[in-house]
Amino acid sequence: MSEAIEIRLAGPAATRQAGMRPSVPLLLAAPLLLFMLVFYAVPVLSMLMRSVDDPVWTLSHYASLTGDTVFLKVFSNTLYTSLIVTVGTLVLGYPVALSLVRAPRYAPVILILVLLPFWTSVLVRSYAWMVLMGRHGLINEALLTVGLIDRPLRILNTPLATQIAMIHILLPYMVLPIANALRQIDPSLARAASGLGATPSATFRQITLPLSMPGVGAGVLLVFVLALGFYITPAMVGGPREITLSMLIAQQVDQLNWSYAATLSAVLLATALAIIAAFYRLPGVGNAFRTSAR
């Protein structure tokens, strides 16, 4: 009898406590949500409105982009640069991530080398690449000293310089997701494959590489989206003829052409969101992001 009374008394309290629990995370996240609303959502919405209501309500700014040769060239160059940078970081980053997981003895040193760019400003790193790749920079001076070239090469202010510098800066965003995916692979799978007679290359192709695809997809998404909006490095290291969309937006802002700049910004934002949505629908990558969120 007493146990039944205790259950009845505890029932409403437990129900109220259970009803309050879902609101606790929302209350904890409320300051961040308010901050993002005031300092991000409102400015972005204001920018988007400028593309359709400056000077009057119209979609002509977007319609004119289809015949704008400057925009089409800059947009294609931005996508091409982002693609090259993504492929470059993947080719260089996967072996680094693999060594980070497979060589625990050297893992701290490798991790420091990977994270070292995060400890330096992007502006400083871009200046460093200008010093390295300048006409009288360290690269040209070293090649001249060795005798491989007769006169300095033009490396700075070229698409190649932009791609090299961006690959260096964005490399950690590729290495860390891949390393996280590689750590989650059960080591017994490789041992079982070896016991069944599989060679190391076959084990990598059939076990390690497929199981690391979620990390590869996450790294590709991060690097590609970040490369789309990169401004400092292309503006400092790249050439004036091969400008990116972010550089074109900055030029239009300097010229006080707010409606055109807002239209370009909206296109850049829509492109990034479309790429994120497409990647999120991929089974492996989507599951990886959902697991990280939980």
ZIVEN-V741973 format. One record per residue. N is the residue number from 1. RES is the residue in one letter. SS is DSSP state (A for helix, B for strand, O for the rest). NEAR is the number of other ideal C-beta (glycine too) atoms within 8 Angstrom. D_FIRST is the distance of its C-alpha to the first C-alpha in whole Angstrom. Layout:
BEGIN
n res ss near d_first
N RES SS NEAR D_FIRST
N RES SS NEAR D_FIRST
END
This chain:
BEGIN
n res ss near d_first
1 M O 4 0
2 S A 5 4
3 E A 6 5
4 A A 7 5
5 I A 8 6
6 E A 8 9
7 I A 8 10
8 R A 7 11
9 L A 8 13
10 A A 8 14
11 G A 8 15
12 P A 7 18
13 A A 8 19
14 A A 8 20
15 T A 8 22
16 R A 8 24
17 Q A 8 25
18 A A 7 25
19 G A 7 28
20 M A 8 30
21 R A 7 30
22 P A 7 33
23 S A 7 35
24 V A 8 35
25 P A 7 38
26 L A 8 40
27 L A 7 40
28 L A 6 41
29 A A 8 44
30 A A 8 45
31 P A 6 48
32 L A 7 49
33 L A 8 49
34 L A 8 51
35 F A 9 53
36 M A 9 54
37 L A 9 54
38 V A 8 57
39 F A 7 59
40 Y A 9 59
41 A A 8 58
42 V A 9 60
43 P A 8 63
44 V A 9 63
45 L A 8 62
46 S A 8 65
47 M A 11 67
48 L A 12 66
49 M A 9 67
50 R A 11 71
51 S A 13 72
52 V A 10 71
53 D A 8 72
54 D O 9 75
55 P O 4 77
56 V O 5 76
57 W O 4 73
58 T O 7 75
59 L O 6 74
60 S A 6 77
61 H A 13 77
62 Y A 10 75
63 A A 7 77
64 S A 8 80
65 L A 11 78
66 T A 5 79
67 G A 5 83
68 D O 8 83
69 T A 6 84
70 V A 7 83
71 F A 10 80
72 L A 9 80
73 K A 8 82
74 V A 13 79
75 F A 10 76
76 S A 8 77
77 N A 11 78
78 T A 12 75
79 L A 9 73
80 Y A 8 76
81 T A 16 76
82 S A 11 72
83 L A 9 72
84 I A 9 75
85 V A 15 72
86 T A 13 69
87 V A 8 71
88 G A 10 73
89 T A 15 69
90 L A 13 68
91 V A 7 71
92 L A 11 71
93 G A 13 67
94 Y A 11 66
95 P A 7 68
96 V A 12 67
97 A A 15 63
98 L A 11 64
99 S A 10 65
100 L A 14 63
101 V A 10 60
102 R A 6 62
103 A O 9 64
104 P O 5 61
105 R O 4 64
106 Y O 8 66
107 A A 10 63
108 P A 6 63
109 V A 7 66
110 I A 12 66
111 L A 9 63
112 I A 8 65
113 L A 7 68
114 V A 13 66
115 L A 9 64
116 L A 8 67
117 P A 11 68
118 F A 6 65
119 W A 5 66
120 T O 7 69
121 S O 5 70
122 V A 8 71
123 L A 8 74
124 V A 8 75
125 R A 14 75
126 S A 13 77
127 Y A 9 80
128 A A 8 79
129 W A 14 80
130 M A 12 83
131 V A 9 84
132 L A 9 84
133 M A 13 85
134 G O 10 88
135 R O 7 92
136 H O 6 92
137 G O 13 89
138 L A 7 88
139 I A 10 88
140 N A 15 91
141 E A 9 92
142 A A 8 91
143 L A 10 92
144 L A 11 96
145 T A 6 96
146 V A 6 95
147 G O 5 98
148 L O 4 96
149 I O 9 97
150 D O 3 100
151 R O 5 99
152 P O 8 95
153 L O 8 93
154 R O 7 91
155 I O 11 87
156 L O 11 86
157 N O 8 86
158 T O 11 85
159 P A 9 82
160 L A 7 82
161 A A 15 82
162 T A 15 79
163 Q A 12 77
164 I A 10 77
165 A A 13 76
166 M A 14 73
167 I A 12 72
168 H A 10 72
169 I A 10 70
170 L A 13 67
171 L A 14 67
172 P A 10 64
173 Y A 12 62
174 M A 19 63
175 V A 14 63
176 L A 11 59
177 P A 14 57
178 I A 16 59
179 A A 12 59
180 N A 9 55
181 A A 16 55
182 L A 14 57
183 R A 7 54
184 Q O 6 52
185 I O 12 54
186 D O 4 53
187 P A 6 55
188 S A 6 55
189 L A 10 56
190 A A 11 60
191 R A 8 60
192 A A 8 59
193 A A 12 62
194 S A 10 64
195 G A 6 63
196 L O 6 64
197 G O 4 67
198 A O 9 67
199 T O 5 69
200 P A 7 68
201 S A 6 69
202 A A 9 68
203 T A 13 64
204 F A 9 65
205 R A 8 66
206 Q A 9 63
207 I A 12 60
208 T A 12 61
209 L A 9 62
210 P A 7 60
211 L A 10 57
212 S O 12 58
213 M A 11 59
214 P A 11 56
215 G A 15 57
216 V A 13 61
217 G A 13 60
218 A A 13 58
219 G A 17 61
220 V A 12 63
221 L A 12 61
222 L A 11 61
223 V A 15 65
224 F A 13 66
225 V A 11 64
226 L A 10 65
227 A A 13 69
228 L A 14 69
229 G O 10 69
230 F O 11 71
231 Y O 10 73
232 I A 9 74
233 T A 16 76
234 P A 15 77
235 A A 9 79
236 M A 10 80
237 V A 14 81
238 G O 15 82
239 G O 9 85
240 P O 5 86
241 R O 4 86
242 E O 11 83
243 I O 11 81
244 T O 14 77
245 L A 13 75
246 S A 12 74
247 M A 13 77
248 L A 13 78
249 I A 12 76
250 A A 10 77
251 Q A 9 80
252 Q A 12 79
253 V A 10 77
254 D A 6 80
255 Q O 6 82
256 L O 5 80
257 N O 8 80
258 W A 10 76
259 S A 11 75
260 Y A 9 77
261 A A 11 75
262 A A 15 72
263 T A 12 72
264 L A 13 73
265 S A 12 70
266 A A 12 68
267 V A 12 69
268 L A 13 69
269 L A 10 65
270 A A 8 65
271 T A 9 66
272 A A 11 64
273 L A 8 61
274 A A 8 62
275 I A 12 63
276 I A 10 59
277 A A 8 58
278 A A 8 60
279 F A 12 59
280 Y A 9 55
281 R O 6 55
282 L O 9 57
283 P A 5 54
284 G A 9 54
285 V A 14 55
286 G A 11 52
287 N A 9 50
288 A A 14 51
289 F A 10 50
290 R A 8 47
291 T A 7 46
292 S A 6 47
293 A A 5 46
294 R O 4 42
END
